[in-house]
């Protein structure tokens, strides 16, 4: 399965294309406001408004053999711990090896922004290269997850 933290995800179309190619179910999880897909392999999951409700829905279900697409680092950490493969929309894989550093950096940046109200991130814009990198990373993650499942975990 593919689980997408879909509210601000810029790669929903790429996820849908890969899900179709691999004939695997994809769940687009959000608080609403997304246009439903006509693809029978893509299910729109609308959760109630509230802090981290979509994240909790995904974290409760993600397991080994699944792929999760999110920019939410705490959610990514939970999914990695559960054995799922996690990708950010720019194609960066979050794994047991790097999630601790990514989480620590996120916490540091949160503290820095809180200490300096003029330091407002925004980061760099999402690019075509990010989209391409994501598509390639998702293909690789799907193949690896399928192999993991066929090898028995």
FENVEN-V911731 format. One record per backbone hydrogen bond with DSSP energy under -0.5 kcal/mol. NH is the residue of the N-H (numbers start at 1). CO is the residue of the C=O. Records with the same first field share a line. If there is no record, write none. Layout:
BEGIN
NH = CO, CO
END
This chain:
BEGIN
2 = 25
3 = 67
4 = 27
5 = 69
6 = 4, 29
7 = 29
9 = 6
12 = 9
15 = 11
16 = 12
17 = 13
18 = 14
19 = 15
20 = 16
21 = 17
22 = 18
23 = 19, 20
24 = 19
26 = 41
27 = 2
28 = 26, 43
29 = 4, 27
30 = 28, 45
42 = 39
43 = 26, 41
44 = 42
45 = 28, 43
46 = 44
47 = 30, 45
53 = 50
56 = 52
57 = 53
58 = 54
59 = 55
60 = 56
61 = 57, 58
62 = 58
64 = 82
65 = 83
66 = 63
67 = 1
68 = 85
69 = 3
70 = 68, 87
73 = 71
76 = 72
77 = 73
78 = 74
79 = 75
80 = 76
81 = 77
82 = 78
83 = 80
84 = 79
85 = 66
86 = 94
87 = 68
88 = 92
91 = 88
94 = 86
95 = 93
99 = 95
102 = 98
103 = 99
104 = 100
105 = 101
106 = 102
107 = 103
108 = 104
109 = 105
110 = 106
111 = 107
112 = 108
113 = 109
114 = 110
115 = 111
116 = 112
119 = 116
120 = 118
121 = 119
131 = 127
132 = 128
133 = 129
134 = 130
135 = 131
136 = 132
137 = 133
138 = 134
139 = 135
140 = 136
141 = 137
142 = 138
143 = 139
144 = 140
145 = 141
146 = 142
147 = 143
148 = 144
149 = 145
150 = 146
151 = 147
152 = 149
153 = 148
END
